[in-house]
Structure formats: C-alpha cells, structure tokens
C-alpha cells in the first residue's frame, strides 16, 4: 500500500498522536458518520454510532473491518477537524455536527 493510500486520522487531544489509516476505508466511515450524526442540539449517543453507520457502509466493508474501532477513530478525527462536537454535559456522550 502506498503512502498515497494512507492518511492520518487526527485526535482531538493535541497531546495524542493521530493514527495512520487507509484513505478509502476512512472515507467510507466518514461519509457514513456524517450521514447519521445530526446537526440538532440533542445529537446522537456515541454508543449508538456503530450500529447507525453499518447500513451506510459499502457492501462487505463491515465484514472486513472492525466497525467499532473505525467508528471511534473517525469520530475522533471529525472532532479534531471541527466537523462534529460532543454535546456539553451529556451523559451518555452525545455528538452532533457543528454549524460550519
């Protein structure tokens, strides 16, 4: 796999390093997450994201990847890039798209 096929998924904590991941898989999970995370004030529970993204992934991708790991990794990257945010004070953790 060439370096062009890889990207660094960022982490919202600047003290932590990003993770090198395959761009194609990242793009699939990114698109799925942005489809299921609402922009509304309430957001969606983080714990529900894994199940919510599955129907939005290309056929067979969830069988060849670890959906829980990818959902968490891409969610953290989207937070670091300012595309989504944690709803302050929510328990369990809720996430929503930011108004960009």
Rosetta constraint file for C-alpha pairs under 8 A:
AtomPair CA 1 CA 5 HARMONIC 6.36 0.50
AtomPair CA 1 CA 6 HARMONIC 7.89 0.50
AtomPair CA 2 CA 6 HARMONIC 7.08 0.50
AtomPair CA 3 CA 7 HARMONIC 7.75 0.50
AtomPair CA 5 CA 22 HARMONIC 5.78 0.50
AtomPair CA 5 CA 23 HARMONIC 5.49 0.50
AtomPair CA 5 CA 24 HARMONIC 7.34 0.50
AtomPair CA 6 CA 20 HARMONIC 6.35 0.50
AtomPair CA 6 CA 21 HARMONIC 5.43 0.50
AtomPair CA 6 CA 22 HARMONIC 4.44 0.50
AtomPair CA 6 CA 23 HARMONIC 5.05 0.50
AtomPair CA 7 CA 20 HARMONIC 5.54 0.50
AtomPair CA 7 CA 21 HARMONIC 5.55 0.50
AtomPair CA 7 CA 22 HARMONIC 6.28 0.50
AtomPair CA 7 CA 23 HARMONIC 5.62 0.50
AtomPair CA 8 CA 18 HARMONIC 5.71 0.50
AtomPair CA 8 CA 19 HARMONIC 5.26 0.50
AtomPair CA 8 CA 20 HARMONIC 4.38 0.50
AtomPair CA 8 CA 21 HARMONIC 6.16 0.50
AtomPair CA 9 CA 18 HARMONIC 5.25 0.50
AtomPair CA 9 CA 19 HARMONIC 5.12 0.50
AtomPair CA 9 CA 20 HARMONIC 6.21 0.50
AtomPair CA 9 CA 21 HARMONIC 6.72 0.50
AtomPair CA 9 CA 73 HARMONIC 7.03 0.50
AtomPair CA 9 CA 74 HARMONIC 6.73 0.50
AtomPair CA 9 CA 76 HARMONIC 7.96 0.50
AtomPair CA 9 CA 77 HARMONIC 5.27 0.50
AtomPair CA 10 CA 17 HARMONIC 7.12 0.50
AtomPair CA 10 CA 18 HARMONIC 4.33 0.50
AtomPair CA 10 CA 19 HARMONIC 6.68 0.50
AtomPair CA 10 CA 76 HARMONIC 6.91 0.50
AtomPair CA 10 CA 77 HARMONIC 4.55 0.50
AtomPair CA 10 CA 78 HARMONIC 7.95 0.50
AtomPair CA 10 CA 80 HARMONIC 6.02 0.50
AtomPair CA 10 CA 81 HARMONIC 7.63 0.50
AtomPair CA 11 CA 16 HARMONIC 6.34 0.50
AtomPair CA 11 CA 17 HARMONIC 6.54 0.50
AtomPair CA 11 CA 18 HARMONIC 5.43 0.50
AtomPair CA 11 CA 76 HARMONIC 5.46 0.50
AtomPair CA 11 CA 77 HARMONIC 5.45 0.50
AtomPair CA 11 CA 79 HARMONIC 7.64 0.50
AtomPair CA 11 CA 80 HARMONIC 5.59 0.50
AtomPair CA 12 CA 16 HARMONIC 7.96 0.50
AtomPair CA 12 CA 76 HARMONIC 6.17 0.50
AtomPair CA 12 CA 77 HARMONIC 6.87 0.50
AtomPair CA 12 CA 79 HARMONIC 5.96 0.50
AtomPair CA 12 CA 80 HARMONIC 4.09 0.50
AtomPair CA 12 CA 81 HARMONIC 7.88 0.50
AtomPair CA 13 CA 80 HARMONIC 7.74 0.50
AtomPair CA 21 CA 25 HARMONIC 7.79 0.50
AtomPair CA 21 CA 26 HARMONIC 6.84 0.50
AtomPair CA 22 CA 26 HARMONIC 6.14 0.50
AtomPair CA 23 CA 27 HARMONIC 5.94 0.50
AtomPair CA 24 CA 28 HARMONIC 6.37 0.50
AtomPair CA 25 CA 29 HARMONIC 6.36 0.50
AtomPair CA 26 CA 30 HARMONIC 5.92 0.50
AtomPair CA 26 CA 70 HARMONIC 7.61 0.50
AtomPair CA 26 CA 74 HARMONIC 6.78 0.50
AtomPair CA 27 CA 31 HARMONIC 6.08 0.50
AtomPair CA 28 CA 32 HARMONIC 6.26 0.50
AtomPair CA 28 CA 57 HARMONIC 6.22 0.50
AtomPair CA 28 CA 58 HARMONIC 7.26 0.50
AtomPair CA 29 CA 33 HARMONIC 6.01 0.50
AtomPair CA 29 CA 53 HARMONIC 7.40 0.50
AtomPair CA 29 CA 57 HARMONIC 6.83 0.50
AtomPair CA 29 CA 70 HARMONIC 6.98 0.50
AtomPair CA 29 CA 71 HARMONIC 6.64 0.50
AtomPair CA 29 CA 74 HARMONIC 6.80 0.50
AtomPair CA 30 CA 34 HARMONIC 6.16 0.50
AtomPair CA 30 CA 74 HARMONIC 6.23 0.50
AtomPair CA 30 CA 75 HARMONIC 7.86 0.50
AtomPair CA 30 CA 78 HARMONIC 7.87 0.50
AtomPair CA 31 CA 35 HARMONIC 6.27 0.50
AtomPair CA 32 CA 36 HARMONIC 6.48 0.50
AtomPair CA 32 CA 53 HARMONIC 5.32 0.50
AtomPair CA 32 CA 54 HARMONIC 7.92 0.50
AtomPair CA 32 CA 56 HARMONIC 5.20 0.50
AtomPair CA 32 CA 57 HARMONIC 6.26 0.50
AtomPair CA 33 CA 37 HARMONIC 5.94 0.50
AtomPair CA 33 CA 49 HARMONIC 7.50 0.50
AtomPair CA 33 CA 53 HARMONIC 6.04 0.50
AtomPair CA 33 CA 71 HARMONIC 7.61 0.50
AtomPair CA 33 CA 75 HARMONIC 7.45 0.50
AtomPair CA 34 CA 38 HARMONIC 7.84 0.50
AtomPair CA 34 CA 97 HARMONIC 7.65 0.50
AtomPair CA 35 CA 56 HARMONIC 7.93 0.50
AtomPair CA 36 CA 49 HARMONIC 7.71 0.50
AtomPair CA 36 CA 52 HARMONIC 6.56 0.50
AtomPair CA 36 CA 53 HARMONIC 6.74 0.50
AtomPair CA 37 CA 43 HARMONIC 6.74 0.50
AtomPair CA 37 CA 44 HARMONIC 6.28 0.50
AtomPair CA 37 CA 95 HARMONIC 7.00 0.50
AtomPair CA 37 CA 96 HARMONIC 5.57 0.50
AtomPair CA 37 CA 97 HARMONIC 6.18 0.50
AtomPair CA 38 CA 43 HARMONIC 5.68 0.50
AtomPair CA 38 CA 44 HARMONIC 6.97 0.50
AtomPair CA 38 CA 96 HARMONIC 5.39 0.50
AtomPair CA 38 CA 97 HARMONIC 5.82 0.50
AtomPair CA 39 CA 43 HARMONIC 6.73 0.50
AtomPair CA 39 CA 96 HARMONIC 5.26 0.50
AtomPair CA 39 CA 97 HARMONIC 4.43 0.50
AtomPair CA 39 CA 98 HARMONIC 6.33 0.50
AtomPair CA 39 CA 99 HARMONIC 7.24 0.50
AtomPair CA 40 CA 96 HARMONIC 6.59 0.50
AtomPair CA 40 CA 97 HARMONIC 7.56 0.50
AtomPair CA 41 CA 87 HARMONIC 7.63 0.50
AtomPair CA 41 CA 96 HARMONIC 7.14 0.50
AtomPair CA 42 CA 87 HARMONIC 7.29 0.50
AtomPair CA 42 CA 94 HARMONIC 7.35 0.50
AtomPair CA 42 CA 96 HARMONIC 7.32 0.50
AtomPair CA 43 CA 87 HARMONIC 6.99 0.50
AtomPair CA 43 CA 94 HARMONIC 5.60 0.50
AtomPair CA 43 CA 95 HARMONIC 5.03 0.50
AtomPair CA 43 CA 96 HARMONIC 4.34 0.50
AtomPair CA 43 CA 97 HARMONIC 7.71 0.50
AtomPair CA 44 CA 48 HARMONIC 7.25 0.50
AtomPair CA 44 CA 49 HARMONIC 7.62 0.50
AtomPair CA 44 CA 94 HARMONIC 5.15 0.50
AtomPair CA 44 CA 95 HARMONIC 5.47 0.50
AtomPair CA 44 CA 96 HARMONIC 6.50 0.50
AtomPair CA 45 CA 49 HARMONIC 6.89 0.50
AtomPair CA 45 CA 92 HARMONIC 6.54 0.50
AtomPair CA 45 CA 93 HARMONIC 5.85 0.50
AtomPair CA 45 CA 94 HARMONIC 4.29 0.50
AtomPair CA 45 CA 95 HARMONIC 6.38 0.50
AtomPair CA 46 CA 92 HARMONIC 7.51 0.50
AtomPair CA 46 CA 93 HARMONIC 5.68 0.50
AtomPair CA 46 CA 94 HARMONIC 5.48 0.50
AtomPair CA 46 CA 95 HARMONIC 6.32 0.50
AtomPair CA 47 CA 92 HARMONIC 7.86 0.50
AtomPair CA 47 CA 93 HARMONIC 7.75 0.50
AtomPair CA 48 CA 52 HARMONIC 6.21 0.50
AtomPair CA 49 CA 53 HARMONIC 6.07 0.50
AtomPair CA 49 CA 71 HARMONIC 7.08 0.50
AtomPair CA 50 CA 54 HARMONIC 6.67 0.50
AtomPair CA 50 CA 67 HARMONIC 6.30 0.50
AtomPair CA 50 CA 68 HARMONIC 5.71 0.50
AtomPair CA 50 CA 71 HARMONIC 6.04 0.50
AtomPair CA 51 CA 55 HARMONIC 7.98 0.50
AtomPair CA 52 CA 56 HARMONIC 7.85 0.50
AtomPair CA 53 CA 57 HARMONIC 6.57 0.50
AtomPair CA 53 CA 71 HARMONIC 7.93 0.50
AtomPair CA 54 CA 62 HARMONIC 6.84 0.50
AtomPair CA 54 CA 67 HARMONIC 7.69 0.50
AtomPair CA 57 CA 61 HARMONIC 6.49 0.50
AtomPair CA 57 CA 62 HARMONIC 7.15 0.50
AtomPair CA 60 CA 64 HARMONIC 6.65 0.50
AtomPair CA 61 CA 65 HARMONIC 6.10 0.50
AtomPair CA 62 CA 66 HARMONIC 6.62 0.50
AtomPair CA 62 CA 67 HARMONIC 5.84 0.50
AtomPair CA 65 CA 70 HARMONIC 7.66 0.50
AtomPair CA 66 CA 70 HARMONIC 6.15 0.50
AtomPair CA 67 CA 71 HARMONIC 5.79 0.50
AtomPair CA 68 CA 72 HARMONIC 6.23 0.50
AtomPair CA 69 CA 73 HARMONIC 6.05 0.50
AtomPair CA 70 CA 74 HARMONIC 5.93 0.50
AtomPair CA 71 CA 75 HARMONIC 5.89 0.50
AtomPair CA 72 CA 76 HARMONIC 6.17 0.50
AtomPair CA 73 CA 77 HARMONIC 6.34 0.50
AtomPair CA 74 CA 78 HARMONIC 6.12 0.50
AtomPair CA 75 CA 79 HARMONIC 6.24 0.50
AtomPair CA 75 CA 84 HARMONIC 7.88 0.50
AtomPair CA 76 CA 80 HARMONIC 6.20 0.50
AtomPair CA 77 CA 81 HARMONIC 6.20 0.50
AtomPair CA 78 CA 82 HARMONIC 6.20 0.50
AtomPair CA 78 CA 83 HARMONIC 5.26 0.50
AtomPair CA 78 CA 84 HARMONIC 5.73 0.50
AtomPair CA 79 CA 83 HARMONIC 5.96 0.50
AtomPair CA 79 CA 84 HARMONIC 4.99 0.50
AtomPair CA 79 CA 85 HARMONIC 5.53 0.50
AtomPair CA 79 CA 86 HARMONIC 7.93 0.50
AtomPair CA 82 CA 98 HARMONIC 6.98 0.50
AtomPair CA 83 CA 97 HARMONIC 5.88 0.50
AtomPair CA 83 CA 98 HARMONIC 5.54 0.50
AtomPair CA 83 CA 100 HARMONIC 7.17 0.50
AtomPair CA 84 CA 95 HARMONIC 6.72 0.50
AtomPair CA 84 CA 96 HARMONIC 5.48 0.50
AtomPair CA 84 CA 97 HARMONIC 4.10 0.50
AtomPair CA 84 CA 98 HARMONIC 5.02 0.50
AtomPair CA 85 CA 95 HARMONIC 5.53 0.50
AtomPair CA 85 CA 96 HARMONIC 5.61 0.50
AtomPair CA 85 CA 97 HARMONIC 6.25 0.50
AtomPair CA 85 CA 98 HARMONIC 6.23 0.50
AtomPair CA 86 CA 90 HARMONIC 7.98 0.50
AtomPair CA 86 CA 93 HARMONIC 6.78 0.50
AtomPair CA 86 CA 94 HARMONIC 5.71 0.50
AtomPair CA 86 CA 95 HARMONIC 4.40 0.50
AtomPair CA 86 CA 96 HARMONIC 6.51 0.50
AtomPair CA 87 CA 93 HARMONIC 7.14 0.50
AtomPair CA 87 CA 94 HARMONIC 5.36 0.50
AtomPair CA 87 CA 95 HARMONIC 5.55 0.50
AtomPair CA 87 CA 96 HARMONIC 6.78 0.50
AtomPair CA 90 CA 94 HARMONIC 5.93 0.50
